Amino acid sequence: MEKKLCRQLFLSLSLYAALGLAVTLVLDYILALFQNPISVWLIQRIDLIYFFCLIFGFGGIFYRYWKKPWSYLNEVVQGAGRLHEQDSRPIELSAPLGEVENQMNQIKMSVLLSKQAAKMAEDKKNDLIMYLAHDIRTPLTTVIGYLSLLEEAPDMPVEQRTKYTGIALEKAERLERLINELFEITRLHARTVALKKEKLDLYCLLVQLADEFYPIISAKGNSLRLEIKEKMTVFADAEKLVRVFSNILKNAVSYSYPDTEILITADVQGDFVNVDIQNQGDQIPQERLGDIFEKFIRLDKARLSDTGGTGLGLSIAEEIIRLHGGEITVESEEKMVTFHVRLPLSD
């Protein structure tokens, strides 16, 4: 745009100078036809007249051409002032400023997205505080309540005292478990956990885990089926990986329909192994799938206390898988919930 403007300015000045010279020559010829004092005076000063015409003409041309950049600059300044506006209306500039307009709109969109992300982060932080306060207050209130009963009734029967003490202890242990898991996920998220990676037989790990979960699964009348290929080796932290699949299985058991099957499948695709854990349960709305791995999120609020979970299990699983360079996702269709775990194979 700058080169084009300079070229137009040069052509305008040249054209005006040439036109002025032609007019001066014609005027000089016409004045020479009249032999009177005025024409003689004008002929003697024709160069000076041409000079002043050039000065005023060039001044007008320069003003016209320099007025455009100033108007463009004013547009850019006004457009810059709209970068931090909350509305999504695009910034519109003159046609020669099309590239500047595009860049400004990209910056404005980035600013809007950053503000939206900051607001979402603030909302999540507030939700986290609310959920944390609720999850701590509930067992703490129970502990205080039962301890107060024990203090107020020193002559309480031993059997009843033992019962109340057991309930208070159970709730206190739940509170301790919640705090420990909160510390763990904080460390995982901060990447301060050192993984003890080793070659791990994923087939053996999942079979052993299925045996350990048999009593819990059978208690609800559920069954567990494995479709896993042998000799699938991953380079991973065994303890952390057990934690991942345990948390997903606990979730599957808690939210599966009674007397239904939980299916674990695993296969190799390229340089990755895919493990799917599927259970039959209430369908999760598509708009809520993204919230599954958020801290303290339980989609079934009615079963908040029944499941006994802390709401951190899936968040911990996601962080561990990320540390291993893998990915964990979830999908829900036709009352089937499937967790997909993708892990890199060992060399």
N, C-alpha and C positions, 0 to 999 in steps of 0.2 A: 504494500500500500504506500509506503514511504517513497519508493522508487517511482511509482506511478505518479504520485503527487508532484515530485520534483520534475519529472518529464513534462507534465502538463504545465507547470509553472514556467519552465524554460521555453516551451512552445508559445505560450501566451505572451511572454516578454518579447520574444523574437518577432512574433506576428505584429505586435503593437508597434515595435520599433520600425519594422519595415513599412507598416501602414502609415505611421507618422512621417517617415521620410518621404514616402510617395506623396502624401498630402502637402508636405512642405514644398516639394519641388513643383507641384501643380500650382500652389499658391504663389510661389516666387515667379512662375511664368505669367500668371494672370496679372500680378501686380506690375510686372515689367511693361505690360501693355498700356498702363495708365501713367502718364508722366505728370505727376502732381506731388506736392510735398509729402502728403500722407503715405502714398505708395512708396516713395523714395525712402521715407523713414522706416517703413515696415520692412522693405527689402534689405536695408542696412542691418536690421536686427532680426532677420529671419532665423539665423542660427540660435540666437538667444530664445526666440519663441519656441523653436523645436526642442531646445534643452528643457525649458519649463514644462512643455507638454509631456516630454518623457518622464520628468520628475513626478508630475501629478498622476500620469497614467500608470507608471510603475508602482507608485504608492497605492493606487486603487487596486491594481492587480495583486500586489503583495497582501493588502488588507483582505481581499476576497479569499485568497488561498490560505492565509494564516488563520482566518476566521473558522475554517473547517476543522483544523486540528484542535483548536480551542473548544469548539463545540463537541468534538469527539472526546476530548479530555473531560469535559463537563459530564458527558454521558457515562464515561467510565467511572468517574467519581461517584455519581449518583447510583450507578450499578453496584459499586463496591459497598455503598451504604446499605444496600438491600441484601448483602450476603448473609447477614445474621438475622434476617427476618424469619419468623416462624412459618409463614405461609409457603405453599409449594408452587406459587406462580413463578414461571420462568422469567429471567431477566431478559429484556429485549433492547437491543442496540441497533444502530443504523447498519445497513447492509455491508459497508466496508469494514465494520468491526465484527464481522461474523465469527472469526476465530476467537477474538476476545470474549464474545458473548458465550460461545460454547465452553470455554475454559471457566468463565465465571459461573455458569450454570452447574458445571461439574463440581466446582468448589462449594457452591451453595448446597448442592445435593449431599456432598460429603459432610458439611456442617450439620445439615438436618439429620442425617443418619447417625452422626456422632452424638447429637443431642438426644435422639431417640434411644440410642444404645446406653447413654448415661442414665436416662430416665428408667429404662428397663433394669439396669444394674442397681439403681437405687431402690426400685420396687422390689427386686429380688432380695436385696439386703434387708429391707423392712420385713418382707415375708419370712426370711430366714430367722430374724430376731423374734418374730411373732411365734413361729413354729417351735423354735428353741425354747422360748419362755413357756409355751404350753406343755411341751414334752418334759421339761424339767419340773414345772409346777405340779403336774398331775401326780407323779409318784412321790414327790416331796410332800404334797398335801396329805397323801395317804399315810406316809411314814409318820408325819407329825401328829396326824389324827390318832393313829393306833398307839403311839408312844404316850400321847396325852391321856388316853384311856387307861393305859397301864399305870401311869403315875397317879391318876385320880382314884384308882381302885386297887390299893395295895393288897386287899384281901380277896382279890379275884381268884376264882378257881384255877388250879394249875393247868387243867386241860384248855380252858379258854385263854389263859395267859400265853400258853405255848402256841396256840393258834394265832393270836394277834401278833406275837413276836415273829412267827414265821412269815406272816403277810408283810409286816414292816421290813423284814430282812429281804424278802423277795423284791419289794419295790425299791429298796435301797440298792440292791444289786443291779436292777434295771437302770437306775439312775447312773450308777458307776459305768455300766456298759455303754450308755448313751454318751457320757463324757469321754470315755476312751475312744469310741468310734469317731467322735467329733474331732479329737486331737489327731487321730489317724488320717482322716480325710484332709485335714488342714495340711499335714505333712506331705501327703501324696500330691495335693494340688500345688504345693510349693516346690515340688520335685526335690525334696530333701531326703527322700527314701532311697537307700542304695539297694538295688536288686541283686540278689544272689543267684545269678543265672547259671543254669547247667542244662545239659541235654536231658530231656524229659520225655518219657513214653506217655503220650497223651491217652492212648488206649487204656493202659493200666490205671492211670489216674482217674479216668471217668468211671471205669468199672468198679474201682475201690470206693469211689464216692457214692455210686449207686447202691452199693451194699450198706454203706453207713446210713443212707437216707431211707432204707427199707422200712424200719419201724415207724418213722414219721409219716411216710407215704401210705403205708398200709393202714395206719390208724384212721384215715379218712376214707378208706375203701378204694384208694387210688392204686394204680399199678405203674411201673416204670419199665419202659422198653428201650433198649439201646441198639442202634444200627451204626456201628463204628468199625472202621477198617483197622486192622492191627498194624503195628510198626509205623505209627505216625509220631515223628519226633519233633519236638519244638525246643528252642533254646529259651528257657524261661525260669523264673523264680517259682519253685514248686509250691512253697507255702502260700505265696500271693495268688497263684493260679487256683489253688484249692479254694481260697477265699472267694475268688470271682465266681466259680461254678457253684459253690455252696450258697452264696447270696442269691444267685439266679434261681437255683432249685428251691430255696426257701420261699422265694416269691411265687414260684410256680405252684408249690404245695398250698400256700396260703390262699391263693386266689383261683385255684382250679375248682371245677365242680366236683362234688363227691362221686365216687365210683367211676371216674374217668381215667384215661391213660395219659401219662406224661412221657413224651418221646424225646430222646436225645440222639441226634445224628451228627456224624462228622465225616468230612471228606476233604481231599486235597485238591486245590485249584491253583495251578502254577506254583508260585513260591509261598503260598499261604495255605493254612488249614482253616476250614470253616466248621464251627461247631454250632448247631442249632438246638435250642431247648424249647419245646413246644408243649403247651398245655391248653385244655379247654376251659374257658372262663368267659366272664362278661366281656363284650367287645369294648375296646378302648377307643373313644372318639379320636378321629384323625388329628384334630386340633390339640389334643392332650398328649399325643405321643412324644412331642418334644419336651414335655415336662417330666417324663418318666425318670430321668436321671438327675433331676434337681434334688438338692438336699431337702430332707423332711417332707418330700411330696408323697402323699398316699392318695391315689385316685379314688379309692373306696373309703370315704370318710366315715361311713357308718361302721366300718370294721377297724377303726383307729386303734382301739384298745384290744380288740380280739386277736389281731395278728401278732401282737407282742413285739413287732419290729420297731426299730428306731427311726425308720425313714431315711437311713443313710446307706443301706446295703447296696443299692444299685448305683449310687453315686460313687461309693468306694470301688465297686467293680469296674465302672467306667474309667476311673483314674488309673487303676492298676493296668488295665488293657492298654491305655494310652502310653503308659510308661514302657510297655513292651513293644511299642510301635505298631499296635493293632487297632482294631475298631470294634465297637459294640453298638448295635442298633436293635430296634424293636419294631414289629409290625403286628397289626391286629385286624383280622378279617374273618367274618362269619363265625364269631365266638371262638376263634383260635388265636392265641397270643404266642408269638414266636420271637425269641431273643436270638440274634445272630452275633456270634463272636468270631472275629477274624484275627488270626495270629500268624506271624511269619514263621516259616519252617526253619529249623536249624540247618546250617551248612552241611 
